[in-house]
Amino acid sequence: MESRERKAHRTVLQIVPELETGGAERTAVDVAAELVRQGWRAIVVSAGGRLVPELEAAGAEHITFPAATKNPALMLVNAFRLAGIVRREKVDILHARSRAPAWSALLAARLTGTPFVTTYHGAYNQKSALKGFYNSVMARGDVVIANSGYTARLIAARHMVADNGVAADGSRVVVIHRGTDLADYAEGAMTPGRLADLRTAWGLEGDAPVILHLARLTAWKGQTVLIDALARLAAEGRDVVGILAGDAQGRTDYVADLTRRIAAHGLEGRIRLVGHCADPAAAMHLATVVAVPSTEPEAFGRAAVEAQAAGRPVVVSDLGAVPETVLAPPEVAAGARTGWRVPACDAAALAEGLREALDLTPEARAALAARAAAHVQTHFSLGAMTGATLRQYERLLGA
């Protein structure tokens, strides 16, 4: 009881630009919910968004704050405002999950003497020395959480050198894989009503196989590669439906490009842009095969984990952290496969992977599903992630 009472007086403040959609946002909400369950106080600072009601329903607090700004002057103002919040709310740990607000949080942490944690959520474009400096804030935490082994190696290669202001000692970097609430993806957790509602929303009729791509609409997520791969399958006479589910986040030109590409292949109605999906677990269960055709490295790749948790075959680009999340030859025997890894930006290779997944016998599909679900349950559960994160907080506070 005494330990729990002490924790009740500890406050962790996480800062993200917005609470709309994405890995950093989802993880902030999940960690906040676990903090509350363990008797801590959890605050998330952001510009707001669709995840705020869920955050507050979990017992955490939200403070609306212009955390999304990338204007250097406003970032400096934000640092002093954030330092005021830290003092007022008696914050014990400040945890930044995105680069622009992390610079404000770093200064606020130094002004207040508060332990500073960062999570390096993405591979982050780094094509210039200036961009490298900008990215380096995510390696300046007292604890630096890498969301995969791939990300940890990226941090070491980019930032663990003495001449860029980041300590050369890599001992502050800890790998905590992204975690997912896998219970909602299990076959028995899915109700017919949820599936029926989503089928109706997406206009799915008949029993044509569904190829799902679940990601925000941005070029590096590989929607164009998937469209071209589906065109190859259509040319073979395969009757499949492609679902591109994701928020455009204002990228209207990109959506128009995708629409034109679909039309150019004559696949209107067979490939559908359905917008944001509020029920990803149901989406995975509606899919016959899930595609993750990213054209740039995924720092983790949550969609691939969710697909495996739902027992769905997944075909992914062989980049970044994918070898950690999807098992495939030659790293494992064919009988240990949990998905397909194909070269990035290669529509023909993607089509071949999709073809093999679609042609699985019922017995082979069931065996693959069992292996995949066991793999992700062992390595990528929500409990494993939140537990490891809270242990880092406790270590910083000397608990």
C-alpha positions as CSV (number, residue, x, y, z in Angstrom):
1,M,0.0,0.0,0.0
2,E,2.8,2.4,0.9
3,S,4.5,1.9,-2.5
4,R,1.2,2.5,-4.3
5,E,0.6,5.7,-2.3
6,R,4.1,7.0,-3.2
7,K,3.4,6.4,-6.9
8,A,0.1,8.2,-6.6
9,H,2.1,11.4,-6.0
10,R,4.3,10.8,-9.1
11,T,3.3,12.5,-12.3
12,V,4.5,11.7,-15.8
13,L,3.8,14.3,-18.5
14,Q,4.0,13.1,-22.1
15,I,4.1,15.6,-25.0
16,V,3.1,14.9,-28.6
17,P,2.1,17.3,-31.4
18,E,-1.5,16.1,-31.6
19,L,-3.7,13.2,-30.5
20,E,-5.2,12.3,-33.8
21,T,-3.7,9.1,-35.2
22,G,-0.3,7.4,-35.4
23,G,2.2,5.3,-33.5
24,A,3.5,8.0,-31.1
25,E,-0.1,9.2,-30.3
26,R,-1.4,5.7,-29.7
27,T,1.6,4.8,-27.5
28,A,1.2,7.9,-25.5
29,V,-2.5,7.0,-24.7
30,D,-1.6,3.4,-23.9
31,V,1.2,4.3,-21.5
32,A,-0.9,7.0,-19.9
33,A,-3.7,4.4,-19.3
34,E,-1.2,2.0,-17.7
35,L,0.2,4.7,-15.5
36,V,-3.2,5.4,-14.1
37,R,-3.9,1.7,-13.5
38,Q,-0.6,1.5,-11.6
39,G,-1.5,4.5,-9.4
40,W,0.5,7.2,-11.1
41,R,-0.8,10.5,-12.4
42,A,-0.6,10.8,-16.2
43,I,-0.8,14.0,-18.2
44,V,-0.6,14.3,-22.0
45,V,0.1,17.7,-23.5
46,S,-0.9,18.2,-27.2
47,A,-3.0,20.3,-29.6
48,G,-5.8,17.8,-29.1
49,G,-7.5,15.3,-31.4
50,R,-9.8,12.3,-31.7
51,L,-7.9,10.3,-29.1
52,V,-8.5,12.8,-26.3
53,P,-11.8,11.3,-25.1
54,E,-10.2,7.8,-24.9
55,L,-7.3,9.3,-22.9
56,E,-9.6,11.0,-20.4
57,A,-11.8,8.0,-20.1
58,A,-8.8,6.0,-18.9
59,G,-8.3,8.5,-16.1
60,A,-5.5,10.5,-17.6
61,E,-5.5,14.3,-18.0
62,H,-5.1,16.3,-21.2
63,I,-3.7,19.8,-21.5
64,T,-4.4,21.6,-24.8
65,F,-1.2,23.2,-25.9
66,P,0.3,24.3,-29.3
67,A,2.7,21.4,-29.3
68,A,2.6,20.9,-33.1
69,T,4.4,24.2,-34.0
70,K,7.7,24.0,-35.7
71,N,8.3,27.7,-35.6
72,P,11.6,28.1,-33.7
73,A,10.4,31.3,-31.8
74,L,7.2,29.6,-30.8
75,M,9.1,26.5,-29.8
76,L,11.1,28.6,-27.4
77,V,8.0,30.2,-26.0
78,N,6.5,26.8,-25.6
79,A,9.6,25.7,-23.6
80,F,8.9,28.4,-20.9
81,R,5.2,27.7,-20.9
82,L,5.9,24.0,-20.5
83,A,8.3,24.7,-17.7
84,G,5.4,26.5,-16.0
85,I,3.2,23.5,-16.4
86,V,5.9,21.2,-15.0
87,R,6.2,23.3,-11.9
88,R,2.5,23.8,-11.4
89,E,1.6,20.2,-11.9
90,K,4.6,18.9,-9.9
91,V,5.7,16.8,-12.8
92,D,8.3,14.1,-12.0
93,I,9.2,12.9,-15.5
94,L,8.9,14.7,-18.9
95,H,8.5,12.3,-21.9
96,A,8.7,13.7,-25.4
97,R,7.5,11.6,-28.4
98,S,8.1,14.0,-31.4
99,R,10.9,16.2,-32.4
100,A,9.5,19.7,-32.4
101,P,7.9,19.5,-29.0
102,A,10.9,17.6,-27.8
103,W,13.1,20.7,-28.2
104,S,10.7,22.6,-26.0
105,A,10.5,19.8,-23.6
106,L,14.3,19.5,-23.4
107,L,14.7,23.1,-22.4
108,A,11.8,22.8,-20.0
109,A,13.4,19.8,-18.4
110,R,16.7,21.6,-18.0
111,L,15.0,24.7,-16.6
112,T,13.1,22.6,-14.0
113,G,15.6,19.9,-13.3
114,T,13.1,17.2,-14.4
115,P,14.2,13.9,-15.8
116,F,13.8,13.8,-19.5
117,V,12.8,10.8,-21.6
118,T,12.5,10.5,-25.3
119,T,11.1,7.9,-27.6
120,Y,12.6,7.6,-31.1
121,H,9.4,6.6,-32.9
122,G,10.5,7.0,-36.5
123,A,13.4,6.6,-39.0
124,Y,13.2,10.4,-39.6
125,N,14.6,11.8,-42.8
126,Q,18.2,13.0,-42.3
127,K,19.6,14.4,-45.5
128,S,21.5,17.3,-44.1
129,A,23.6,18.3,-41.1
130,L,20.8,20.7,-40.1
131,K,18.2,17.9,-40.2
132,G,20.6,15.7,-38.2
133,F,20.8,18.3,-35.5
134,Y,17.0,18.7,-35.5
135,N,16.6,14.9,-35.1
136,S,19.3,14.7,-32.4
137,V,16.9,16.0,-29.8
138,M,15.4,12.5,-29.7
139,A,18.7,11.1,-28.6
140,R,19.2,13.7,-25.8
141,G,17.0,12.1,-23.1
142,D,18.3,10.8,-19.8
143,V,16.6,7.6,-21.2
144,V,16.2,7.2,-24.9
145,I,13.6,4.6,-25.9
146,A,14.1,3.0,-29.3
147,N,11.0,1.3,-30.6
148,S,13.0,-1.5,-32.3
149,G,16.5,-2.9,-32.6
150,Y,16.6,-1.2,-36.0
151,T,15.9,2.2,-34.5
152,A,18.5,1.6,-31.8
153,R,21.1,0.9,-34.5
154,L,20.0,4.1,-36.3
155,I,20.4,6.2,-33.2
156,A,23.9,4.8,-32.7
157,A,24.9,5.4,-36.3
158,R,23.5,9.0,-36.3
159,H,23.9,10.4,-32.9
160,M,26.2,8.5,-30.6
161,V,29.3,10.5,-31.5
162,A,30.9,13.1,-29.3
163,D,31.0,16.0,-31.7
164,N,27.3,16.7,-32.2
165,G,26.3,17.5,-28.6
166,V,24.9,14.0,-27.9
167,A,26.8,11.8,-25.4
168,A,28.8,9.1,-27.2
169,D,27.8,6.6,-24.4
170,G,24.9,4.5,-25.8
171,S,23.9,3.1,-22.4
172,R,21.0,5.5,-22.2
173,V,19.4,3.8,-25.2
174,V,16.9,1.0,-24.4
175,V,14.9,-1.0,-26.9
176,I,11.2,-1.3,-26.1
177,H,9.3,-2.7,-29.0
178,R,5.9,-1.1,-29.8
179,G,3.1,-2.9,-28.0
180,T,-0.4,-3.6,-29.2
181,D,-3.5,-4.6,-27.3
182,L,-3.6,-8.0,-28.9
183,A,-6.7,-9.2,-27.1
184,D,-8.9,-7.2,-29.4
185,Y,-7.3,-8.9,-32.5
186,A,-7.9,-12.5,-31.3
187,E,-10.4,-14.4,-33.4
188,G,-12.8,-14.9,-30.5
189,A,-12.9,-11.2,-29.6
190,M,-14.4,-10.1,-32.9
191,T,-18.2,-9.8,-32.9
192,P,-20.2,-10.2,-36.1
193,G,-21.8,-6.8,-35.6
194,R,-18.4,-5.0,-35.8
195,L,-17.5,-6.8,-39.0
196,A,-21.0,-6.2,-40.5
197,D,-20.8,-2.5,-39.7
198,L,-17.4,-2.1,-41.4
199,R,-18.4,-4.2,-44.4
200,T,-21.4,-1.8,-44.8
201,A,-19.2,1.3,-44.4
202,W,-16.8,0.1,-47.0
203,G,-19.5,-1.2,-49.4
204,L,-18.2,-4.7,-49.4
205,E,-20.5,-7.2,-51.1
206,G,-19.9,-10.8,-52.1
207,D,-17.0,-12.9,-51.1
208,A,-14.1,-11.5,-53.2
209,P,-10.8,-11.6,-51.2
210,V,-9.9,-8.3,-49.6
211,I,-6.4,-7.0,-49.7
212,L,-6.0,-4.4,-46.9
213,H,-3.6,-1.6,-46.6
214,L,-4.0,0.2,-43.2
215,A,-1.9,3.3,-43.0
216,R,-2.1,7.1,-43.3
217,L,-2.2,8.3,-46.9
218,T,1.4,9.4,-47.5
219,A,3.7,8.4,-50.4
220,W,6.3,6.5,-48.4
221,K,3.6,4.1,-47.1
222,G,3.5,2.6,-50.6
223,Q,-0.1,2.9,-51.7
224,T,1.0,3.4,-55.3
225,V,3.1,0.2,-55.2
226,L,0.1,-1.7,-54.0
227,I,-2.2,-0.3,-56.6
228,D,0.2,-1.4,-59.3
229,A,0.5,-4.8,-57.7
230,L,-3.3,-5.2,-57.6
231,A,-3.4,-4.2,-61.3
232,R,-1.1,-7.2,-62.0
233,L,-3.5,-9.5,-60.1
234,A,-6.5,-8.1,-61.9
235,A,-4.7,-8.7,-65.3
236,E,-4.5,-12.4,-64.3
237,G,-8.2,-12.5,-63.8
238,R,-8.1,-12.5,-60.0
239,D,-11.2,-11.0,-58.5
240,V,-9.9,-9.1,-55.4
241,V,-10.9,-5.9,-53.7
242,G,-8.2,-3.5,-52.5
243,I,-9.0,-1.4,-49.4
244,L,-6.7,1.6,-48.7
245,A,-7.8,2.7,-45.2
246,G,-6.1,5.7,-43.8
247,D,-6.3,9.4,-43.0
248,A,-5.1,11.7,-45.7
249,Q,-4.1,14.3,-43.1
250,G,-4.7,17.1,-45.7
251,R,-2.7,15.5,-48.5
252,T,-5.4,16.2,-51.1
253,D,-3.0,16.2,-54.0
254,Y,-1.8,12.8,-53.1
255,V,-5.3,11.4,-52.8
256,A,-6.0,12.8,-56.3
257,D,-2.9,11.1,-57.6
258,L,-4.0,7.8,-56.1
259,T,-7.5,8.2,-57.6
260,R,-6.0,8.9,-61.0
261,R,-3.7,5.9,-60.8
262,I,-6.6,3.6,-59.9
263,A,-8.6,4.9,-62.8
264,A,-5.7,4.5,-65.2
265,H,-5.6,0.8,-64.3
266,G,-9.4,0.6,-64.8
267,L,-9.9,-0.5,-61.2
268,E,-12.5,2.0,-60.0
269,G,-14.6,0.2,-57.4
270,R,-12.1,-2.6,-57.1
271,I,-9.6,-0.4,-55.1
272,R,-11.3,1.9,-52.6
273,L,-10.0,4.8,-50.6
274,V,-12.1,4.5,-47.4
275,G,-10.6,7.2,-45.2
276,H,-9.7,6.8,-41.5
277,C,-10.5,3.5,-39.9
278,A,-11.6,3.7,-36.2
279,D,-11.7,-0.1,-35.8
280,P,-8.4,-1.5,-37.0
281,A,-9.0,-4.9,-35.4
282,A,-12.2,-5.3,-37.4
283,A,-10.4,-4.2,-40.5
284,M,-7.8,-6.8,-40.0
285,H,-10.4,-9.5,-39.6
286,L,-12.2,-8.4,-42.8
287,A,-9.0,-8.8,-44.7
288,T,-7.9,-11.9,-46.6
289,V,-4.4,-10.6,-46.8
290,V,-2.7,-7.5,-45.4
291,A,-0.1,-5.5,-47.3
292,V,2.5,-3.2,-45.8
293,P,4.4,-2.0,-48.9
294,S,6.4,0.8,-47.4
295,T,9.0,2.4,-49.7
296,E,11.1,3.7,-46.8
297,P,12.2,1.9,-43.6
298,E,9.6,1.4,-40.9
299,A,11.0,2.1,-37.5
300,F,8.7,-0.6,-36.2
301,G,5.6,-1.4,-38.3
302,R,2.6,-1.8,-36.2
303,A,0.2,-2.8,-39.0
304,A,2.3,-6.0,-39.6
305,V,2.0,-6.9,-35.9
306,E,-1.8,-6.3,-35.9
307,A,-2.3,-8.4,-39.0
308,Q,-0.4,-11.3,-37.4
309,A,-2.3,-11.0,-34.2
310,A,-5.5,-11.3,-36.2
311,G,-4.2,-14.4,-37.9
312,R,-4.0,-12.8,-41.4
313,P,-1.2,-13.4,-43.9
314,V,0.9,-10.3,-44.3
315,V,3.2,-9.2,-47.1
316,V,5.6,-6.5,-46.2
317,S,8.6,-4.5,-47.6
318,D,11.8,-6.0,-46.4
319,L,13.1,-2.7,-44.8
320,G,13.8,-1.3,-41.4
321,A,12.4,-3.2,-38.4
322,V,10.4,-5.7,-40.5
323,P,12.8,-8.6,-39.9
324,E,12.0,-8.2,-36.1
325,T,8.3,-8.4,-36.6
326,V,7.7,-10.7,-39.6
327,L,9.5,-14.0,-39.8
328,A,10.3,-15.3,-43.3
329,P,13.0,-17.2,-45.2
330,P,15.9,-17.2,-45.4
331,E,16.2,-16.1,-41.7
332,V,13.8,-18.9,-40.7
333,A,12.7,-22.1,-42.4
334,A,9.6,-22.0,-44.6
335,G,7.7,-23.9,-41.9
336,A,8.4,-21.1,-39.4
337,R,7.2,-18.3,-41.7
338,T,4.7,-15.8,-40.2
339,G,4.5,-13.6,-43.4
340,W,6.2,-12.6,-46.6
341,R,9.0,-10.0,-47.0
342,V,9.5,-8.6,-50.5
343,P,11.8,-6.0,-52.0
344,A,10.5,-2.4,-51.5
345,C,9.1,-0.4,-54.5
346,D,8.7,-3.7,-56.5
347,A,5.1,-4.1,-57.6
348,A,5.9,-7.4,-59.3
349,A,7.4,-8.9,-56.1
350,L,4.6,-7.5,-54.0
351,A,2.1,-9.1,-56.4
352,E,3.9,-12.5,-56.2
353,G,3.8,-12.3,-52.4
354,L,0.1,-11.5,-52.4
355,R,-0.5,-14.3,-54.9
356,E,1.2,-16.9,-52.6
357,A,-0.7,-15.7,-49.6
358,L,-4.0,-15.8,-51.5
359,D,-3.3,-19.3,-52.7
360,L,-2.7,-20.8,-49.2
361,T,-4.7,-23.9,-48.5
362,P,-7.1,-23.7,-45.5
363,E,-4.7,-25.9,-43.5
364,A,-1.7,-23.9,-44.4
365,R,-3.5,-20.7,-43.6
366,A,-4.6,-21.9,-40.2
367,A,-1.0,-23.1,-39.4
368,L,0.4,-19.7,-40.5
369,A,-2.2,-17.9,-38.4
370,A,-1.3,-19.9,-35.3
371,R,2.5,-19.2,-35.7
372,A,2.0,-15.5,-36.4
373,A,-0.3,-15.0,-33.4
374,A,2.1,-16.8,-31.0
375,H,5.0,-14.8,-32.4
376,V,3.5,-11.4,-31.8
377,Q,2.0,-12.4,-28.4
378,T,5.4,-13.4,-27.2
379,H,7.2,-10.2,-28.4
380,F,4.9,-7.3,-29.0
381,S,2.1,-7.2,-26.4
382,L,0.9,-4.0,-24.9
383,G,1.7,-5.3,-21.4
384,A,5.3,-5.9,-22.4
385,M,5.7,-2.4,-23.7
386,T,4.0,-0.5,-20.9
387,G,5.7,-2.6,-18.2
388,A,9.1,-1.9,-19.7
389,T,8.4,1.8,-20.0
390,L,7.2,2.1,-16.4
391,R,10.3,0.3,-15.2
392,Q,12.4,3.0,-17.0
393,Y,10.4,5.7,-15.2
394,E,11.0,3.9,-11.8
395,R,14.7,3.6,-12.5
396,L,15.0,7.3,-13.2
397,L,13.2,8.1,-9.9
398,G,15.2,5.6,-8.0
399,A,12.2,3.5,-7.1
